[in-house]
Amino acid sequence: MKTAVMGAGAVGCYYGGMLARAGHAVTLIGRSEHVTVMQRDGLRLQAQTFDERVPLAASTDASAAAGAALVLVCVKSTDTDAAGRQLAPHLAPGALVLSLQNGVDNAERLQALLQRPVLPAVVYVASEMAGPGHVRHNGRGELVIGPSADSSALAALFAQAGVPVQVSDNVRGALWSKLVLNCAWNALSAISRRPYGELVHGIGVTEVMRDVVNECLAVAAADGVTLPADPWPAVLRIADTMPAQFSSTAQDLQRGKPSEIDHLNGFVVARGLALNVPTPVNRALHTLVRLIEQRPAG
C-alpha cells in the first residue's frame, strides 16, 4: 500500500518505518535535516529486537502525499491546522486519513479542514529521534482506532507490519485515557528532566500524579466522556513499561522547541473552565512548562 506520513518525527518514523520494513511503499514528509539523511541512507530504525536501515522515500513537501492510499498524520498538535492545509490539495479522493497524535481533538480539527472523514488513533509508543534519520524505539507500539468500514483492513495491515491494533467503539474515551496518561507524566518529566523510571521515585510525585488524574476524571465526567477503565493502574505501569523514556514534552524542551502542553494539561484546564470544574494542579503544571518554554536561550 502506498502510504504517506505527514510528520517524520519519533512517532511518524516509527510507524512509517515499520510499514516500510513490511514491504509497503512509504514516503515520510518532514524536516530537511531528517529528509536529507533518509534520502541518502534510508531510515535507521533501532528497535528492541533489531537495528536496520529501512529503504523508503522522504520529502520536505506535502505534495509527496499525492497518490497515497493511506495518510498518517503524525505532527504535533500545535501543527495540526498547518498540516491539514498543506495536505488538502494533494490528497487522493479515496485516501484514508489517520490521525496518530496526542490530544483528543486532532481528528476533528483535520476533518473540518480536509472536508473528509479522519479516523482517530490512540498511540502507545515510546520512541525518540536519536539523530537525523534515526528513530529509536524504547517500548510498546500498539494503536487503538475507532470503528469504520476500513478498520478491519487497517488492523490487518498494521498487524502484518508488527504493530498491534485494537478497534474500539469508545475511541473518544480511549483518547481521554491517553490524555490522562500524558497529563500525569509529560509535564513532570519535562520540568524535572527525568525519565519515567527515575521520576516515579521522587518524593510526592505519585501524589501529584494522583491529583492530576482526579482533576482529569472530573473534567471528563462533566464533559460526558466515559473512560474504558480506571486509568490510574495504567498511569503507574508507565514507569515499568517505559523506564528510560523521557516524555515528548521533555524532549521538546530539551531541543528548545514548543511543546504540546496547551493540548495536554492546558486542554484539561480550558475544558475545566468551560465546565466550571477546578483544575489547580493541571494549571500549575501547564504554567510551569509554558514558563520554561518562554525562558530565553542561554
PLY file of the C-alpha trace (Angstrom):
ply
format ascii 1.0
element vertex 298
property float x
property float y
property float z
element edge 297
property int vertex1
property int vertex2
end_header
0.00 0.00 0.00
1.29 3.47 -0.87
1.46 5.35 2.42
2.42 8.93 3.23
3.41 10.03 6.73
2.95 13.72 7.47
5.39 14.44 10.27
8.65 12.49 10.25
9.30 12.71 13.97
9.58 9.90 16.50
6.01 8.64 16.02
5.83 9.07 12.26
9.24 7.50 11.66
8.44 4.51 13.87
5.10 3.61 12.28
6.20 4.60 8.78
9.39 2.61 9.24
7.52 -0.48 10.42
5.20 -0.33 7.39
8.16 0.18 5.02
10.03 -2.70 6.64
6.98 -4.88 5.90
7.22 -4.03 2.21
4.85 -1.09 1.80
5.77 1.96 -0.27
6.18 4.68 2.36
7.03 8.36 1.99
7.99 10.29 5.11
7.34 14.04 5.00
9.38 16.03 7.49
12.18 18.46 8.21
15.16 18.75 5.89
17.69 17.54 8.49
15.97 14.14 8.59
14.86 14.03 4.96
18.37 14.62 3.58
19.76 11.66 5.55
16.84 9.36 4.73
17.03 10.13 1.02
20.69 9.09 1.08
20.74 6.22 3.59
17.14 5.25 4.35
15.66 5.38 7.84
17.65 3.85 10.66
15.01 2.01 12.71
16.55 0.94 16.01
14.03 -1.28 17.77
14.40 -3.52 20.80
14.97 -6.64 18.69
16.61 -5.26 15.54
18.60 -2.30 14.21
18.14 -1.84 10.46
18.36 0.66 7.64
14.90 0.72 6.06
14.67 2.00 2.48
11.83 4.45 1.90
11.08 7.78 0.23
11.36 11.10 2.04
10.38 14.67 1.22
10.01 18.06 2.83
6.89 18.88 0.79
3.30 17.79 1.45
2.85 17.24 -2.30
4.68 13.93 -1.76
1.38 12.63 -0.30
-0.21 12.71 -3.75
-1.48 9.29 -4.78
-1.18 7.75 -1.31
-3.98 5.40 -0.31
-3.18 5.84 3.39
-2.03 9.07 5.04
-0.81 9.06 8.63
-0.81 12.48 10.26
1.84 12.45 12.99
2.60 16.13 13.51
2.45 17.86 16.88
-1.00 19.09 17.90
0.30 22.66 17.54
0.91 21.96 13.82
-2.37 20.16 13.01
-4.06 23.08 11.23
-0.99 23.92 9.14
-0.50 20.26 8.19
-4.14 19.95 7.16
-3.92 23.00 4.92
-0.70 21.72 3.32
-2.14 18.25 2.69
-5.57 19.27 1.41
-4.64 19.97 -2.24
-2.70 16.72 -2.62
-4.92 14.03 -1.11
-6.29 11.39 -3.46
-10.12 11.29 -3.48
-10.25 7.88 -1.78
-7.31 8.35 0.56
-7.80 7.15 4.13
-6.50 9.68 6.67
-5.50 8.52 10.14
-4.53 10.88 13.00
-1.70 9.43 15.15
-1.37 12.36 17.55
-1.53 13.34 21.19
-4.61 15.19 22.39
-8.28 14.44 21.89
-9.47 16.77 19.13
-6.93 16.48 16.30
-9.04 14.19 14.10
-11.98 16.60 14.40
-9.77 19.56 13.51
-8.33 17.74 10.49
-11.76 16.59 9.37
-13.03 20.17 9.36
-10.04 21.34 7.32
-9.95 18.46 4.85
-13.72 18.07 4.47
-13.41 14.29 4.62
-13.52 11.64 7.35
-10.41 11.35 9.52
-10.02 8.30 11.72
-8.62 8.99 15.20
-5.99 6.69 16.67
-4.63 6.41 20.18
-0.86 5.88 20.12
1.01 3.98 22.81
4.67 4.00 21.82
7.93 5.07 23.44
10.20 6.36 20.70
12.63 9.19 20.11
14.69 10.69 17.33
18.25 9.69 18.21
19.74 11.71 15.35
18.95 12.77 11.78
17.12 9.93 10.06
17.47 7.72 13.15
14.48 6.67 15.28
14.97 4.67 18.47
12.09 2.52 19.75
12.09 2.17 23.54
8.89 0.22 24.11
5.30 -0.66 23.28
3.84 0.41 19.91
0.15 -0.52 19.90
-2.64 1.57 18.39
-6.33 1.93 19.24
-8.55 3.10 16.38
-12.21 3.88 16.00
-14.69 1.75 14.08
-15.17 2.35 10.37
-15.58 0.44 7.14
-11.77 0.40 6.89
-10.89 -0.53 10.49
-10.53 -4.29 9.94
-8.30 -3.78 6.91
-6.18 -1.25 8.80
-5.80 -3.58 11.75
-4.65 -6.36 9.43
-2.26 -4.03 7.60
-0.56 -2.88 10.79
-0.54 -6.34 12.33
1.32 -7.65 9.29
3.90 -4.92 9.97
4.26 -5.94 13.61
2.02 -3.23 15.06
-0.88 -4.43 17.25
-4.17 -2.61 16.66
-7.34 -2.66 18.73
-10.62 -1.40 17.26
-12.70 0.35 19.93
-16.26 1.64 19.78
-15.31 4.14 22.50
-12.35 5.81 20.87
-13.24 9.16 22.49
-12.89 7.51 25.89
-9.65 5.86 24.76
-8.29 9.23 23.62
-9.13 10.69 27.01
-7.43 7.75 28.73
-4.25 8.56 26.79
-4.71 12.25 27.63
-4.83 11.36 31.32
-1.53 9.44 30.99
0.08 12.37 29.22
-1.19 14.87 31.78
0.15 12.75 34.64
3.65 12.21 33.20
4.59 14.70 30.48
4.90 17.94 32.40
6.59 16.34 35.41
9.17 14.62 33.18
9.79 17.90 31.37
10.11 20.04 34.49
12.35 17.55 36.33
14.30 16.47 33.21
13.94 12.86 34.31
12.82 9.68 32.53
9.79 7.89 33.88
11.68 5.21 35.79
13.57 7.82 37.83
10.73 10.31 38.10
8.34 7.91 39.79
10.66 7.60 42.83
10.65 11.34 43.55
9.14 12.44 46.86
5.47 13.32 46.39
5.43 12.50 42.67
2.76 9.81 42.75
0.59 12.02 44.96
0.82 14.88 42.45
0.01 12.49 39.61
-2.99 11.20 41.54
-4.24 14.80 41.89
-3.75 15.38 38.16
-5.66 12.22 37.29
-8.54 13.09 39.64
-8.90 16.50 38.01
-8.87 14.98 34.53
-11.53 12.45 35.51
-13.74 15.19 36.94
-13.49 17.20 33.71
-14.13 14.11 31.57
-17.24 13.25 33.60
-18.56 16.79 33.27
-17.89 16.62 29.52
-19.90 13.40 29.15
-16.84 11.22 28.44
-16.84 7.61 29.65
-13.34 6.18 30.01
-12.99 2.45 29.21
-11.40 1.77 32.62
-9.85 3.47 35.61
-6.64 4.97 34.16
-4.69 5.02 37.45
-3.25 1.48 37.16
-2.12 2.31 33.60
-0.51 5.52 34.87
1.53 3.55 37.39
2.55 0.91 34.80
4.23 3.53 32.61
7.30 3.59 34.88
7.71 -0.17 34.42
6.98 -0.39 30.69
8.91 2.75 29.65
11.53 3.35 32.40
14.10 5.05 30.15
11.62 7.21 28.27
11.53 10.99 28.60
8.12 12.45 27.80
7.60 14.08 24.41
7.22 17.37 26.29
10.61 16.85 27.93
12.17 16.05 24.55
10.69 19.23 23.06
12.02 21.43 25.86
15.46 19.80 25.67
15.60 20.76 21.99
14.27 24.26 22.58
11.06 23.51 20.67
7.47 24.46 21.55
5.65 21.59 23.26
2.09 20.29 23.07
1.35 21.29 26.66
-1.57 23.54 25.59
-3.22 20.41 24.15
-2.49 18.26 27.23
-2.73 19.81 30.71
-3.74 23.08 29.05
-6.66 21.38 27.32
-7.90 19.99 30.65
-7.63 23.46 32.20
-9.59 25.02 29.32
-12.34 22.37 29.44
-12.44 22.72 33.22
-13.02 26.45 32.90
-15.78 25.88 30.36
-17.46 23.28 32.56
-16.82 25.00 35.91
-14.55 22.20 37.17
-11.47 23.31 39.19
-8.10 22.07 37.86
-5.42 23.74 40.04
-2.72 21.05 39.70
-3.06 20.81 35.92
-2.99 24.62 35.79
0.23 24.75 37.80
1.97 22.16 35.60
0.76 23.88 32.42
2.01 27.24 33.68
5.43 25.89 34.69
6.03 24.23 31.32
4.99 27.42 29.49
7.43 29.42 31.64
10.25 27.03 30.73
9.31 27.27 27.06
9.48 31.05 27.20
12.84 31.14 29.01
15.46 33.00 26.95
18.12 30.77 25.38
21.35 30.50 27.39
0 1
1 2
2 3
3 4
4 5
5 6
6 7
7 8
8 9
9 10
10 11
11 12
12 13
13 14
14 15
15 16
16 17
17 18
18 19
19 20
20 21
21 22
22 23
23 24
24 25
25 26
26 27
27 28
28 29
29 30
30 31
31 32
32 33
33 34
34 35
35 36
36 37
37 38
38 39
39 40
40 41
41 42
42 43
43 44
44 45
45 46
46 47
47 48
48 49
49 50
50 51
51 52
52 53
53 54
54 55
55 56
56 57
57 58
58 59
59 60
60 61
61 62
62 63
63 64
64 65
65 66
66 67
67 68
68 69
69 70
70 71
71 72
72 73
73 74
74 75
75 76
76 77
77 78
78 79
79 80
80 81
81 82
82 83
83 84
84 85
85 86
86 87
87 88
88 89
89 90
90 91
91 92
92 93
93 94
94 95
95 96
96 97
97 98
98 99
99 100
100 101
101 102
102 103
103 104
104 105
105 106
106 107
107 108
108 109
109 110
110 111
111 112
112 113
113 114
114 115
115 116
116 117
117 118
118 119
119 120
120 121
121 122
122 123
123 124
124 125
125 126
126 127
127 128
128 129
129 130
130 131
131 132
132 133
133 134
134 135
135 136
136 137
137 138
138 139
139 140
140 141
141 142
142 143
143 144
144 145
145 146
146 147
147 148
148 149
149 150
150 151
151 152
152 153
153 154
154 155
155 156
156 157
157 158
158 159
159 160
160 161
161 162
162 163
163 164
164 165
165 166
166 167
167 168
168 169
169 170
170 171
171 172
172 173
173 174
174 175
175 176
176 177
177 178
178 179
179 180
180 181
181 182
182 183
183 184
184 185
185 186
186 187
187 188
188 189
189 190
190 191
191 192
192 193
193 194
194 195
195 196
196 197
197 198
198 199
199 200
200 201
201 202
202 203
203 204
204 205
205 206
206 207
207 208
208 209
209 210
210 211
211 212
212 213
213 214
214 215
215 216
216 217
217 218
218 219
219 220
220 221
221 222
222 223
223 224
224 225
225 226
226 227
227 228
228 229
229 230
230 231
231 232
232 233
233 234
234 235
235 236
236 237
237 238
238 239
239 240
240 241
241 242
242 243
243 244
244 245
245 246
246 247
247 248
248 249
249 250
250 251
251 252
252 253
253 254
254 255
255 256
256 257
257 258
258 259
259 260
260 261
261 262
262 263
263 264
264 265
265 266
266 267
267 268
268 269
269 270
270 271
271 272
272 273
273 274
274 275
275 276
276 277
277 278
278 279
279 280
280 281
281 282
282 283
283 284
284 285
285 286
286 287
287 288
288 289
289 290
290 291
291 292
292 293
293 294
294 295
295 296
296 297
